[in-house]
């Protein structure tokens, strides 16, 4: 086989593995195909989470959420520090190659977009080199309502009051179990879900028996909402439990950093 031809095949294969379709350019040169890049070929909308390196802490827990309208939100927390998590919202732009986004915040940040992952780039847009390059990768979270921390924000049309500990639930994907906190006690139970029809039901809800100075009214209404729900609606970071055509029983917001 001609050596130059073989080398060309190797280059094409290597670039294809990197997620870029190639076309022949002028004089036979190989160029990226603008019709097939991360921007228009990958399912990049969603939430990504990881721990980025930190010079003076144990790591920066980071969540980046990309929306299909070109907006983003980020949530970050410095491990080992008492500082609260901080958030930022804004718009992002794509580079001409369609493989890198820039988050236009106070300090613009670039990420290379791959299959179910974002790779944080250096300030000059280059890949971060070193012995632990994977430490700059954020992995896409599971799409759907399972394996997420859902904070209860509304019950029967009324905002949930501030309590010492926030009511929430988590739907475990592996065993069909639900667990959470009702406002006074922790609870557990089982659930059944049909994602095709957006149907859901909760059974065998059981809780601890602590006595609390507050939160019991919220807990009672929360448990009743779970027992009554027969369907749900879901959009990115928002979950609603419903019953037939009645007003929503409960509304939740996803929380990515605790």
KAMO-V461562 format. One line per field, one symbol per residue. psi: psi as a letter, one per 30 degrees, with the letter a starting at -180 (. if undefined). A space follows every 10 residues. Layout:
BEGIN
psi=???
END
This chain:
BEGIN
psi=kkeeeeeeee eeeeeeeggk kllkakgglk lkjffjaeeg flifkakkka jllkegaglj kkkkkklfgg llkkkkkjkg lfklkllkla lllklefgfk lkjiaejkkk kkjajhlkjk llegglkkla fifffgkkkk lkkaflhkjj kkfkkhgkkk lklekkkllk jkeeggkkla kffellllal lkkjfeghkk kklhkkllhk kkflfeeeee eeeeeeffkf llkkjcgkkk kljbgllkek klkkkfk.
END
